Amino acid sequence: MFSMKNAPHAISGHANPTRPNGVASAGRSPTSSRKAGAKSAFYHPDEQSLRQDNNIGHLIKNVYASINRMIDQGVAPIGLTAKQWKPLIMICHHDIDTPAELSRVTNVDTGAMTRVLDRLEAKGFISRHRCLEDRRVVKLALTDSGQQVIGGILGPVADTLNNHLAGFSKQETELLLDFLRRMIANGANPAACADPDAEHDPQIRPPRRPDSSKA
C-alpha cells in the first residue's frame, strides 16, 4: 500500500524561552496559520471554484451512483438490487447479525434498513428471530437460499469496481484509496484539519472500523 509517511511536513516554529528579553522565535502565530491555511485552500466560496465538474463531493457522489447502477444490473439476475446485496455480505462475511448494527456499518437509517430486510426476508434470503438473552433484540441469519446467492454477488461487485478503475495502474489505485481514506479521516477530525501544520500528518488516520464480532 502506498504510504504517505515520507510526504513533506510543515514545521511550526516554537517560542524559545532562552532568547533574551523574552523574544520568541520566528514561529507562526495561530492567526498567521489560519491565514496560511486559507491561502492554500483548494476551494473558495465562489461559483467558479465550486462548479459541479470541479466539486469533489459532487464527483464522488456521481461515482458512487454509477457504481450502484452497475452493481444493480449485475445482481439483478439473482433477484437482488444494489441496496440488498450489502446486508447479505455483512451477515455472511462480517458476522453482523442485528438490524441496528447493519444500519450503523452501512450508513443507512434504521427505517430504510428495515424495508430492505423486509424485502430480503420476503425473497427467502434471510430469517429474523428474537434473541434468547434479550427479547428486544432481533437477530438476523442467512437462509439456505441466502447462502447460495452469496456466490453470485462478489463477482459483479468486483467487476464493477474494476470497470470504474479501468486505465488506473495498481499504484494509482492504491494512491486513490489512500487519498480517500485521508479525506474520511479529515472528516472525522475537522479540528486537526483546521491546523495547516497537520495537513499531511501521517498520524491522522481514518476512524477504526467497527468490530464486526460484536452484535
N, C-alpha and C positions, 0 to 999 in steps of 0.2 A: 504493500500500500504506500502511496506517495506520502511523504512526511513533510510537514512544514517546519520541523524543528530547526532547520538551517536558514529559515527566512530571516531577513534583517529585522531588527527590533529598534524602535525608537527608544532612546535612553534619556530619562529625565535628569535634569540637574538637581542637586540637593544642597541645601544650605550647609556651609562649613562652619561649625561653631568655633573653630580655632582661628578664623580670619580676624584681623584687628578691627576694632570699632564695630563688631557685630555685623560686618558686611557679608551678605550672603553670596554664594557663588552664582554664576550666571544660569541658574535653572529657570525653567518656565513657570510662571505663576499659573494658578488654576484658570484665571481669566484668559491668559495668553494661550493656554492649552485648548480651551473651548473655542477660541478664535481660530487656532490652527486646525482643529477638527472640522470646523465649519468650512474652512477654505479647501480642505482635502476631500470633502464630501462629494460623492459622485452625483447625487440627486439634489435638486434645488426646487423650491416651491414656485415653479413656473410651468406653463403649458408645454414648452418645448422639451424641457428636461423629463417631464412625466408622461410624454406621449406614449400611447399603448405599445408601439413597436419597440420602445426603449425601456418600458417599465418591467423590471424583473419579476415583480409579483404577478403581473398580468401574463407574462410569458410562461412562468411556472404553472400558473392555473391552466393555460392552454395546453401545455404538455401533459398535465395530469388528466385533463378531459380527453385528450387524444388517446392516451394510454388506456383509459377506461373504455372508450368506444371500441378500441381494437380487441381488448380482452373480452368485452361483451360479445363481440362477434365470434371469438374463439371458443367461448364456453357455452354458447347458445345450443350447439348440437347435443350437449349433455344435460340440457334443461336448466341452466344457470344463467344469471346475469352478473355483471361486473360487481354489483353490490353484495351478491350472495356467496361468491367463491371465498372471499377472505375469512368470514366466520368459520367456514368449514376447515380451512387450512389452520386457523388458530386453534380450533378444538382438537384437530388431529395431531399437529406437529408441535404445538406450544403449550399443551396441557391447560388451556384456558377453558373453563367449564361453567362459567356463570355469565348471564347477560350483562351484569354490571361491569365485569372485567373486560368483556368483549367491547363494550361501549368505550371504555377507557383507552384500551390499546389501539383501537381503530379510529378514535376521534369522531365517533358517531353518537348522537344524542340517544338517550335510552328509548324514547318513543319510536324513533326511526329503526333502532336495532330490534325492538320488539316486533315491528312489522316485518322486518327481514326474517327473523326467526320463525314468525308465523308461517311465512311462505315456505321456508325450508322444511318445517315440520309437515306442512300440507303436502309437500312433494315426497315425503318419506325419507328425507336425508338426515334428520336429527330427531331426537326424543328429548322431552323435558320431564323432570320429576323433582319432587321436593327432597331437600337434603334431610337425611335422617337425624343429624345432630341439631339442625336449626331449620324448622319447617318454613321459616320466612324466606329461606334461600332456595332459588330454583337452580337445579343442576342441568347441564347440557351434555349430551353424548351423541356420537355418530351412530346411525343405524347401519345395518349391513349394506344397504344401498348407498349410504353416505360414504362408507369406507371405499366402496367400489368406484365412486365418482371422483375421488381424490386424484387418482391417476390421470384423469383427463383434464385436470386443472393446471398442473405445473407446466406442461408443455406450452399451452397458449400464453401463459404469463411470461415464460422465458422468451418465447418467440417475439412477443410484443415489445418487451424491453430491448431485445437485440435489434429489432427493426428501428426503434427510436434512436438507437446508438449507432446506426449504420454510418460508416465512414470515420468513426472515432477509433483511435488506437487504444490499446489497453491502458497505456499511461494517461491518455486524455480522459478516459472513463474514470480511472482512479482519482485523477485530479478533480474532475467534476464532482465525484462523490465526496471528496474531502471538502470542497468549497460549500456544497450543500449542507454537510454536517456542521461546518463552521457557521453558516447562516442560522441553523437551528440553535446552535449554542449561543449565538448573539441574541436571538430572540428570547432565550431562556435567561439571559443575564444582561439586560439592557443597561444596567448601571455601569458595568465594566466597559461596555462599548462606548459609553459617553466619554471615556478617557482615551484620547488618541494613542497614548503610550501602550494601551492594552490591545491595540487593533490587531496585531499579529501574534499575540501571546499564545504559545503552544499549550499553555496550561488551561486555556479556556476550551472546554470540550462539551459535546452535546450531553444533555441530561442522560443519566443512566437508564438503560432500558428496563422496563418493568420485569420483575421476577415472575416468569410465566408459571413457576411451580406453585405459586400461591393463588388460591381461588378467591 
